[in-house]
């Protein structure tokens, strides 16, 4: 079975790796994007970026950086899915996209909870704010959840008015009745341990900041935490790896000889659209995902063999899936920490870390560095 291609034609793996090293060595402004890989792959990619003066960006960086912006500016109280499953008697589901981000949400968090071996089962109270057309969560169908608001565009104003009612402040006229808002505010304040759940993929930073302010207010009277639904492709694991290696998250560049973070300047979509990058190393090991942009740039792809690119990459190397083809370490959202995984179906497909290590070894032997 073929494992590598150059300009769409099958090639030996060693030849493809040599061609990838040649492209990076001749690049003046390389970009390492996608970054859908395990911790070992992320470490190798960051080390390569430092060597060739590249920029690094993750395909889910937008969502990650929205949450991070709020953490930096005002802080946020967080919990894990396991803690929410065991302890939460009240859930506040905010916005849309929750079931898409975490398909196991209904099974993990809905229904009754047992507070102790001797206590009776307790029915969780569930409140939904602006669920949109997300009908994948069955609690609404069973009548066990209260929903206020409809479309996502209503969410910022509705969260602000709900926060005012939680604090006992007056509000103006809204699309939701004051009685309903007061009912939800009273229910949230009555929680023994409440958890607000959201996906930053569908919320902007200002909405997340309003929500976190609501959690701060609730904690003056009870316990209420937030549960950030992690994007796929080990996004949080890669961000943590970036943090401990550079002190910064993704969208960091090494072109000046040291790590420099700028969410706008180093946005991969902006860089490709403006023509500021002349070579892309695209990484997507968990699934055969291709870049969203259509610009025909010299591209080195480390993905599954079935990735559907708008134009064939200059070099395409099929890589193994972490936890399937090879062992790996990644962020496990259920416990909110890194965990190791053994390969379920071990194969000889090269890993992202090994492919990058072999590219870097050729660059080191040649003594070449992009400028």
Secondary structure, DSSP 4 states (H G I P E B T S, - for coil): ---EEETTEE--HHHHHHHHHHHHHH-SSEEEEEEES-HHHHHHHHHHHHHHT-EE--TTHHHHHHHHHHHHHT---B--HHHHHHH-SEEEEESS-HHHH-TTHHHHHSSEEESSSSSPEEEPEEEEE--TT----THHHHT-EEEE--SGGGHHHHHHHHHHHHTT------SS-HHHHHHHHHHHHT-SSEEEEE-TTSS-HHHHHHHHHHHHHHTTTS-EEEEEPPPSTTHHHHHHHHHHHHSS-SSEE-TTSS-EE-TTTT-HHHHHHHT--SEEEEEE-SS----S------EEEEE-TT---SS--SEEEE-PPBTTTB-EEEEETTTTEEEEE--SS--SPPPHHHHHHHHHHHHHHHT----
